[in-house]
Amino acid sequence: MEPRRNLFGLSAQAKALLIEKLSSTASTRSSRVTRRLAPESEDRTGRLDVSELEGFREIRMIREAAEFLGIADPFFRVHDGIASAETTIDGRSYVNFASYNYIGLNGHPDIVAAAKSAIDRYGTSVSASRPVSGERPVHRDLEHALARIHGSEDCVALVGGHSTNVTVIGHLLGRDDVIVHDALIHNSIVQGATLSGARRVPFPHLDHEAADRLLRETRPRGGHALLVIEGHYSMDGDIPDLPAFIAVARRNRAWLMVDEAHAIGVLGPRGFGSADRFGVDPGEIDIIWMGTLSKSLVSCGGYIAGSKELVDYLKLMAPGFVFSVGMAPPAAAAALAALELLEREPERVRRLNDRAALFLRLAREGGLDVGGSIGASIVPIVTGSSIRAGRLAHAMFERGINVQPILYPAVPERAARLRFFLTASHTEEQIRDTIAILLEESRRVASEPSDLAAVARHLGASRLSS
């Protein structure tokens, strides 16, 4: 079996040896400096030194390697204006494939007006947790609308998407329970599972038969079992077989949780998500629907839709809700207005899906690796190397196209990629032009050598001189 690759193509063993060598060199030099400066440095004893963390050293090594290879840092660029199919960075206009404004509602006049009206009525903050004195009518209006599109009895909205998964999973499950989840599940779910103390068991991506087997083997006799999947996977743009996973949960008496962050506004003829796409009647099943308000609904926050009993319990017991400020009124009002537009204008979903399908088809015809994407809104271009992904993203940026590389450790090295977010606002011309440039730059980047030995020598030399 080929060794697992990570840090810019180095094997796990090679990376470990390199870090050890560089750390040892830095440590030796540091000890000499410490001895020389000991009297003046005593007051630093006990202070936090983040540079001692392995993750910090790895970030520094990646940055130095990128600089050596001439790859510009693509992160934290400052955008001006509304995130849409085009964006402005440092005064230059770019075709933008790095925002999840899927159905093009960001900046819509109705949504802007709703947010401004909420500020006029309630201010910018509710200034309290909702159980205490932070409850506002706009919160319940939003939750009722979210419950309606999911076919659920009730819903609770929280201030953050990532924190919703952390606090809900972290509180629902305990050390006597088991959480079985897709191996490519979002970090927030992993963090929530870790917080819960429950046994965490991943199954191979999209494999419902493996999930079934693992639930049978690991389900505790006296505890609970939670099966967690995403409705639309944000790194690969693929989807699970929802009816099959529903059957698995039923057979094993497990709770089923579906993260719809990238499914709402994207999947199904109405854009109502996974159940809408598969024609599943939500009223006939008991699913914990999780979603975020920051994608198609162009706001900020997260939510859980499900049974009234579940929602009542979370409103009184989930720490991330009980001990957190209530959602800001303009954020709640914006999400509600976006939901109403989604219900009134389903053609936005069709246009999004058509644009994404066109991008996917043209990329495949050009011989690019698009993984398992269904072409609903997310299309990865897998390069198989963080160096190639970084170089390709830089080349695209130079050509007026803003797309982000996804590098190790966010994905395994062999899965490094560019991730394209398509929106209903992209034009066919923008997509065709982008694919033409992408094919041209992909061929050029693929022909460029990557001397990993030279990278290692450079990193070692920089440590000796630091």
N, C-alpha and C positions, 0 to 999 in steps of 0.2 A: 504494500500500500504506500502511496506517495505520502511523504511527511506533510503535516499540516503547515500551511504557509501563513505568515502574518507580516509583521513589520517590513513593509516594502519588499516582500518576496523572500525574506529570510525565513528559514524553518524555525519552529519553536525552539529547538535545541540551539541553533546558531544565534538566535536573538538572545536567549538566556546567557550564552557564553559571552556575547558582545557586551551586554549590560553589565555582567559580572566583571569583565575586563576593564570597562570604562569606569565603573563604580570603584573598582579597586585602585585604578590609577588616580581618580579624583580623591579617593580616601587617603592614599599615601601622601599626595601633595597637600591635602587639607590638613593632615596631621602635622606636617612640617610647618605649615602656616600657623596652626593653632599653637604649637610649641613656641613659635617665634613671637606670637601676639598674645600669649596667655594672659599676662597681667591686664591688658586693656580689654580682653574679651570676656572676662569673668561675669560681667553683668548680663551677658546674653544667655547664660545657663538657664535652661528650662523654657526658653522662648520657642514658639512654633517655627520650625524650619520646614516648609512645604517641599523644598528641594530634596529632602530625604525620602520622600514617597516614591515608590517605583513608578507609579503612574505619571508623576511629574517628570521623572527622568525620561520616560518613554515619549511623552509629548515633546520634550525638548529635542530628543533624538530625531523624531519625525520631522520637526520643523527645520532642523539643521540639514537633514537629508534632502528635504524639499528645496531648501535654498541652494544647496550644492548642485541639485539637478536643474535649477532654473525654473522651478514650479512656484508660481505666485500663490500666496495664501488666499483661498477663495472664500474664507469665512468672515463674518462680521462686516461685510461691505455695507456702507450706509446708503439706503435707498431714499429717494425723495418722491413724494406723491403717493397715490393709491396703488397698492399691489394689484396688478391685473395682468393682462396678456403682454403688456409692455411696462417697463420700469425705467427710472432715471437714476443713474449712478455717476457721481462726479460730473454732472452736467451732460452726460451722454445717454442717449436712449438705447435700450436693449429690448429685444424680444425676450419675454420672461417665462421660463419654464420651472421656476423655483418657488411658486406659491400655490397653496391649495384653495384658491378662490374658485372652486370647481365650476359653479354655475354662474359665475360672473356677477355676483350681487354686491361685492365690496364697493362702497361708494354710491350705491343705488339711492336716488333721492328719497324714496319712501322710508328706507332704513335710516338714513341720515336724519330725516325729520322726526322719526320715532325716537331716536336716541336723544336728540335735542329737546324734544318735548318732555322726555323722562327727566332730564337734567333740570328743566324749568320747574317740574312738579316736585321732584324728590331730592334734587341735588346730585352730586357726583358719587356719593357713598351713602349707604344706610347706617353707617357708623355703629353697627352692633351686629352680633350674631342673630340669626333669624329667630331662634327660640326665645331670645331675651326681648329685643324690641326692634329687630331689623326686618320683620316681615312686611312686604309691600304687595299690593294687588298685582303688580306686573310679574312678580315671582310666580304666583299661582296661575296667572294667565299663560305664562310660558310653559309651566309644567303640565297644565291641562292640554295644551296644543301638542307637546311632545308625546304625552301618553296617547293622544288620539292617533298620531301617525304610526305609532308602534302597536296600536290595538291593545294597549295595556290599561289596567285599572287606574294607575296613578304614576307619578314621577316625582323625583326630587332633583333639583339643580344645584350644583356646587360651583365654587369659584374657579376650579382648574380641572382640565382633562386628566393629566397625569395623576394629580392628587386624588381624583375621584377613584381611580382603580386602586391606588395605594390604600386609601382609607377604607374603602368598602371591602375589598378582598382581605385586607389586613385585619378587619374587625369581624367579618362573617365567619371566618375559619379559625381553627385553633390547632394546638399541637396533636390532638387526637384525630385530625382530619387529613384528607389527601386532596391535592390539587393536581389534576392532569391537564396539561395544556400543550398546544402546538409548539414545536421546537423553535419556531420563528416568531413567537408571540412578542408583543410590545414590551419594552423595558418596564413600563408602569405596572404591568401584571406580574412580572417577575419580582419587582420590588414589593408589591402587595403580598405576594405569596411568601416571600422571605419574612416580612413583618409578622404575618399570621403565625409563623412557627409550624405550619402544617407541612407534611411531607410533599415535596414538589417533584412531579414526574412528567418530563416532556415526552411527547411522541413525535415521530417523523412528520415533517410538514404535510398537512392535508390528509394524513392517513387515518381515516376513521376506524379501520379494522384494527390498527395498532392501538388506538385510543380505547377501543372496546376491550381488547385483551389486557391492557394495562389497568383499566378500571376493575376488571374481574380479579386481577392478581393483587391489587393494592388497596382495594376499598376496605376501610376498617369496619369491623363488625358493629362497634358502638358509635362510630363517628360519622361525619358527613363527607361527601365527595363532591367536588366541584370540577366540571369540565369547562375549559375556557378556550374559545376560538375567536378569531377576528372575522368580521363579515367580508372585509376587503383588505388584503395585506399591503401595508404601505411601502414595503421595500420591493415587492415583486409584482404587485398589481394583479395577483391571482385571488381566487375565492374558494372557500370550502363547500362541500356538498352538505348544505344545511339540513335537508331532510334525513340524511344518513346520520349526522351527529345528533339530531333530535332522537332518532331511534336508539342510538348508543346510550344516551343519557337515560332514556326510559328503561331500557333493559337493565341498567346498572343502578337504578334509583339514585341518580346523580343530579345535582343542580347543573343547569346549562347556562353559561354566561357568554353572550356574543358582544364583542366590542365593535360597534358600528361607526367608529370615528371617521373612516374613509368610505363608508357605504351610504350614509345619508346624503341625498342629493346626487348620488352617483348610480346606485343599483336600483333596478326595477323601473317599470314604465312611468311611475309617478315620482321616482327618486326617494321612496320611503325605506329603502334599504334591503337587507337580505330576504326578509319574509316576502316583500313585494316582488323581488326578482324570482323567487322560487314558487310563488303562488301558495305560500303557507298561510293558513288562517291563524293569526296570533292568538285568537280567542280560544283555540283548541289546545294550546300548549302553554306551559309555564316556563317562560324564559326570562332571565335577567338581561335586559337590554341596556348596554352602556353606550354612551355616545359623547361626542364633544361638540362645542358650539363654535369652534374656531375654523372649521373647514368650510363646508358649503353654507353654514349659517353665519359666517363672517362676524363673529363676536368673540367671546372668550368664556370658557367654563366647561364643565362636564355635567353629565346627568346619569341617573339610573331610572329606567322605566320597568315596571313589573307589577306585582300584586299590591293591593292596598296595604296588606299586612307588612310586606317587605318595606315599602316606602315609609310607613309609620314607624317601623323599627329603626330604620336608618336615620330618620329625622330626630329621633330621641337618643340614639346610641352611637352613630358613626362619629368618631372624633373630628374628622376633617370637615364635618358639617356643624356639629354642635359647638365646637370651639373655634370656629372661623367666622369672619365677618360674612354677612350675606352678600350675594352677588350685587355688583354695582348696578343701579337702576338703568343707566344707558346701555350697559351690556345686555341685560335681560330684555330690554325693549328692542334692541337691534336684532337679537336672535329671534324674538317673536315675530317681528316684521319680516324677517327673512323666511321663516317658516310659512307665513301667510303667502308670500310671493311664490315659494316652491309649490304650494298647493294650487295657486291660481295659474301658474305658468309652467306646466310640466314639459313644455317644448324646450325649456332650457336644458333639461336632463338629456333629451334626445340629441340636441345639438352637441352637448359635451361628449356623449358616447360616440357620435359620428366623427367628431374631430379626433378623439383618441383612437378609434378604429382605423382611421386614415393614417395616422402616425405609425401605428403598429404595423399595418400592411406594408407601408413604404419602407420601414426599417427592415422588416423581414425580407422583402424583395431585394434589398441592398445587401443582404447577407449578414446583417448585424444580429448579435445575440440578445434577444429580448426576454429570455427566460420563459416563465410560464404566464406572462401577463395576458389577461383577457382583453385588454385594450378598452377599459371602461373610463379610466382617467389617469392611470399611472402606468408608465412604460419605462422599465429599466433598460439601459444599454450596458450589458456586462462586458467589462474589459479584461477581467481575470488578473488584474494587477493594479495596485494602488498607484504605482508610478504612471502607468498608462492612463488611468482614470484622472489623475491630477493634471497630467499634460494635456489630455483631451479637453477637460473643462477649461483650462487656461486658453487653449487654442480657440475654443468656441467663444469665450468671452472676448478675445481679441477680434473676433469676427462679428461681434454685436449680439451674441446670444448668451443669456444668463441661465446656466444650468449647473446644479451642484454635484460634485463628486461624492460618492459614498465610499469611504475608505475603511481599512482595518483601523481600529477594532470594532467599528460599528457593524461591519460584516466580515466574514472570513476573507482572507486575502484573495482567494480564487474567485470570490463573488464580488470583488470591487467593481464599481459601476458608476455611470451617470444616471441620475433619476429624473425623468421628465414628468412634470405634472402638467397635464393638459387641462384646459378650461373651455367653457362654452364661448369665451370671448376671443379665443385664437381663431384666426382666419385660415382658410385652406392654403392661401398663398404663403402665409408665415410657416405653416407646417411643411409644405413642399420645399421651400427655400432652406429651412432648417435641416431637413433630411439630406438635401444635396450637400450642404456645408459639412454636416456630420460625417457623411461617407468620405468626403475628400480629406477631412482632417483625421479621421480614423485610420485611413491608409497611411497618411504621413507619420502619425504618431507610432503606428505599429512598426514602421521601418527604423525608428530611432533606437539605438542600442541603450541598454540599461546595465551599466557596469556596477554590479552590487559590491564587488570587491573594492572598487574605488570609493564607493559610498562609505563602506566600513573603515577604510583607511582614513578618509576625511574626518569621520566622527572621532576616531581614535586620536588623530592629530589635534583636533579642536579641544579635546579634553586635556591633552598634555599642555596645551598653551593657555588654558583658562586658569 
